[in-house]
Amino acid sequence: MHESDQPKVLRNAVEVDGHEASYLTVDQDGPVVLLLHGTYWSRVWLPVLGDLAEAGLRPVAVDLPGLGRSRGELDLETAAVPALADWVARFAAALGISGPVFIAGHDIGGAVAQHLLVHKRLDVERLALVDSVTYDSWPVSSVAHFRDPEAVARVTADELLAARRQAVTKALAGAATDALISEYVEPWTDAGVRRSWMNLAGAADHRYTMELLPALLRSTTPKLLVWGEDDVYQGVAYAERFAAEVPNTTLIRIPDAGHIPMENAPRSVAEALADFFTARGAAVTVRAAAPADAADVYRLLRDFATSYRPERAVFENRTFPGVLEAAADGTAEFLVAERTGAVVGYLLAARVPTLFAGGTVLEILELAVDEGHRGDGIGSLLVRTATARARQAGDVEVTVPTRRAAGFDNRLGFTETAAYLKYTPGDAAGSGGSGNEDG
């Protein structure tokens, strides 16, 4: 869709705790997505709001108190993550938001989002973290500097503006232009915003994320991580660890993107969030296939197969047990998507050693989704889980040896490189040749 055709983004305000809370939104009905910023302001979400609205969602990107365009002023107590989470809950109530809600958090806003989930300050149905603080990844040095009261006391307005300009430039990475940097930094020309921001920095403490870990490790809420691969503040290694340890978490890496990937690759970030938040009906989880899944996988296989006609006896006695064994020893990835206890999709990929690629290649061979659940982002979720596992396993490539769904694969970041040829050993007419006559 052309940018001018997208829904109009508005800046509105509502009173919270006696002060005006400013937020960006699209005036339409739909499931609410609360979008939380950290050491920046709601401007970080602007590039994706139109696409989220176009997907049928109602995005609400709020400025935390005393930051961006919101009034009030933070002190060291109200700038701490638990207090900010309580404020977001009051903001949601002021907007009349009740019931299940989707939340996305960026930077320290991700810590606030995690707190809202774990401590049930809101009914968080799905949680997305975009280049968020996690574990002990924060505060970074440019923020930790302002935990020193003496540093805060002696910094001048010009010095703080220069520091924020430098930080924003690094965060924007390849998207940085003088005009965009100035737009991001503009709120800090206000003395109240500068004081609020320094208190946010002064209250930054990784204990607020570390203490959430036990609950997160038990959490079954679907979670999505969207990460700029070139983030110099929150390295992708933290996202990989989170995806590997926290249940029901999928990681999507955004190439050539920094700490604010919404500016570097807005369409990729928006599509990832929209796919995640618009899955219809009950939540979908992806897990390793198990022996009890045989009947469901066979049913999906019958619909998937076009060149082959699967035989039930061969499937039950040889191929299905063999694939489970390959997945157990790491030579395959065999994943199923489950919704309300039923398997509604599966993915099978083989891990192949290569010389040409300089390591193992994960080759996606089969991907099937139940017809009644197509269009819910389940295929995308299966593929993204497989690519996350490929990264964890150290595979150098993920390939799809077919063009049957080229558009789908292209949207997930795959690029076309070669045709796919097939030879069936044992065919009476088969010669094993490639069709060239000079062999």
QUICOR-V942941 format. One record per residue. N is the residue number from 1. RES is the residue in one letter. BURIAL is + if it has 16 or more other C-alpha atoms within 10 Angstrom, else -. Layout:
# QUICOR-V942941
N | RES | BURIAL
N | RES | BURIAL
This chain:
# QUICOR-V942941
1 | M | -
2 | H | -
3 | E | -
4 | S | -
5 | D | -
6 | Q | -
7 | P | +
8 | K | -
9 | V | +
10 | L | -
11 | R | -
12 | N | -
13 | A | +
14 | V | -
15 | E | -
16 | V | +
17 | D | -
18 | G | -
19 | H | -
20 | E | +
21 | A | +
22 | S | +
23 | Y | +
24 | L | +
25 | T | +
26 | V | +
27 | D | +
28 | Q | -
29 | D | -
30 | G | -
31 | P | +
32 | V | +
33 | V | +
34 | L | +
35 | L | +
36 | L | +
37 | H | +
38 | G | +
39 | T | +
40 | Y | +
41 | W | +
42 | S | +
43 | R | +
44 | V | +
45 | W | +
46 | L | -
47 | P | +
48 | V | +
49 | L | +
50 | G | +
51 | D | +
52 | L | +
53 | A | +
54 | E | -
55 | A | +
56 | G | +
57 | L | +
58 | R | +
59 | P | +
60 | V | +
61 | A | +
62 | V | +
63 | D | +
64 | L | +
65 | P | +
66 | G | +
67 | L | +
68 | G | +
69 | R | +
70 | S | +
71 | R | +
72 | G | +
73 | E | +
74 | L | +
75 | D | +
76 | L | +
77 | E | -
78 | T | +
79 | A | +
80 | A | +
81 | V | +
82 | P | +
83 | A | -
84 | L | +
85 | A | +
86 | D | +
87 | W | +
88 | V | +
89 | A | +
90 | R | +
91 | F | +
92 | A | +
93 | A | -
94 | A | -
95 | L | -
96 | G | -
97 | I | +
98 | S | -
99 | G | -
100 | P | -
101 | V | +
102 | F | +
103 | I | +
104 | A | +
105 | G | +
106 | H | +
107 | D | +
108 | I | +
109 | G | +
110 | G | +
111 | A | +
112 | V | +
113 | A | +
114 | Q | +
115 | H | +
116 | L | +
117 | L | +
118 | V | +
119 | H | -
120 | K | -
121 | R | +
122 | L | +
123 | D | +
124 | V | +
125 | E | +
126 | R | +
127 | L | +
128 | A | +
129 | L | +
130 | V | +
131 | D | +
132 | S | +
133 | V | +
134 | T | +
135 | Y | +
136 | D | -
137 | S | +
138 | W | +
139 | P | +
140 | V | -
141 | S | -
142 | S | -
143 | V | +
144 | A | +
145 | H | +
146 | F | +
147 | R | +
148 | D | -
149 | P | -
150 | E | -
151 | A | -
152 | V | +
153 | A | -
154 | R | -
155 | V | -
156 | T | -
157 | A | -
158 | D | -
159 | E | -
160 | L | +
161 | L | +
162 | A | -
163 | A | -
164 | R | +
165 | R | +
166 | Q | -
167 | A | +
168 | V | +
169 | T | +
170 | K | +
171 | A | +
172 | L | +
173 | A | +
174 | G | -
175 | A | +
176 | A | +
177 | T | -
178 | D | -
179 | A | -
180 | L | -
181 | I | +
182 | S | -
183 | E | -
184 | Y | +
185 | V | +
186 | E | -
187 | P | +
188 | W | +
189 | T | -
190 | D | -
191 | A | -
192 | G | +
193 | V | +
194 | R | +
195 | R | +
196 | S | +
197 | W | +
198 | M | +
199 | N | +
200 | L | +
201 | A | +
202 | G | +
203 | A | +
204 | A | +
205 | D | +
206 | H | +
207 | R | -
208 | Y | +
209 | T | +
210 | M | -
211 | E | -
212 | L | +
213 | L | +
214 | P | -
215 | A | -
216 | L | +
217 | L | -
218 | R | -
219 | S | +
220 | T | -
221 | T | +
222 | P | +
223 | K | +
224 | L | +
225 | L | +
226 | V | +
227 | W | +
228 | G | +
229 | E | +
230 | D | +
231 | D | +
232 | V | -
233 | Y | +
234 | Q | +
235 | G | +
236 | V | +
237 | A | -
238 | Y | +
239 | A | +
240 | E | +
241 | R | -
242 | F | +
243 | A | +
244 | A | +
245 | E | -
246 | V | +
247 | P | +
248 | N | +
249 | T | +
250 | T | +
251 | L | +
252 | I | +
253 | R | +
254 | I | +
255 | P | -
256 | D | -
257 | A | +
258 | G | +
259 | H | +
260 | I | +
261 | P | +
262 | M | +
263 | E | +
264 | N | +
265 | A | +
266 | P | +
267 | R | +
268 | S | +
269 | V | +
270 | A | +
271 | E | +
272 | A | +
273 | L | +
274 | A | +
275 | D | +
276 | F | +
277 | F | +
278 | T | +
279 | A | +
280 | R | -
281 | G | -
282 | A | -
283 | A | +
284 | V | +
285 | T | +
286 | V | +
287 | R | -
288 | A | -
289 | A | +
290 | A | -
291 | P | -
292 | A | -
293 | D | -
294 | A | -
295 | A | -
296 | D | +
297 | V | +
298 | Y | +
299 | R | -
300 | L | +
301 | L | +
302 | R | -
303 | D | -
304 | F | +
305 | A | -
306 | T | -
307 | S | -
308 | Y | -
309 | R | -
310 | P | +
311 | E | -
312 | R | -
313 | A | -
314 | V | -
315 | F | +
316 | E | -
317 | N | -
318 | R | -
319 | T | -
320 | F | +
321 | P | -
322 | G | -
323 | V | +
324 | L | +
325 | E | -
326 | A | +
327 | A | +
328 | A | -
329 | D | -
330 | G | -
331 | T | +
332 | A | +
333 | E | +
334 | F | +
335 | L | +
336 | V | +
337 | A | +
338 | E | +
339 | R | +
340 | T | -
341 | G | -
342 | A | -
343 | V | +
344 | V | +
345 | G | +
346 | Y | +
347 | L | +
348 | L | +
349 | A | +
350 | A | +
351 | R | +
352 | V | -
353 | P | -
354 | T | -
355 | L | -
356 | F | -
357 | A | -
358 | G | -
359 | G | -
360 | T | +
361 | V | +
362 | L | +
363 | E | +
364 | I | +
365 | L | -
366 | E | +
367 | L | +
368 | A | +
369 | V | +
370 | D | +
371 | E | -
372 | G | -
373 | H | +
374 | R | -
375 | G | -
376 | D | +
377 | G | +
378 | I | +
379 | G | +
380 | S | +
381 | L | +
382 | L | +
383 | V | +
384 | R | +
385 | T | +
386 | A | +
387 | T | +
388 | A | +
389 | R | +
390 | A | +
391 | R | +
392 | Q | -
393 | A | -
394 | G | -
395 | D | +
396 | V | -
397 | E | +
398 | V | +
399 | T | +
400 | V | +
401 | P | -
402 | T | +
403 | R | -
404 | R | -
405 | A | -
406 | A | -
407 | G | -
408 | F | -
409 | D | +
410 | N | -
411 | R | -
412 | L | +
413 | G | -
414 | F | -
415 | T | -
416 | E | -
417 | T | -
418 | A | -
419 | A | -
420 | Y | -
421 | L | -
422 | K | -
423 | Y | -
424 | T | -
425 | P | -
426 | G | -
427 | D | -
428 | A | -
429 | A | -
430 | G | -
431 | S | -
432 | G | -
433 | G | -
434 | S | -
435 | G | -
436 | N | -
437 | E | -
438 | D | -
439 | G | -
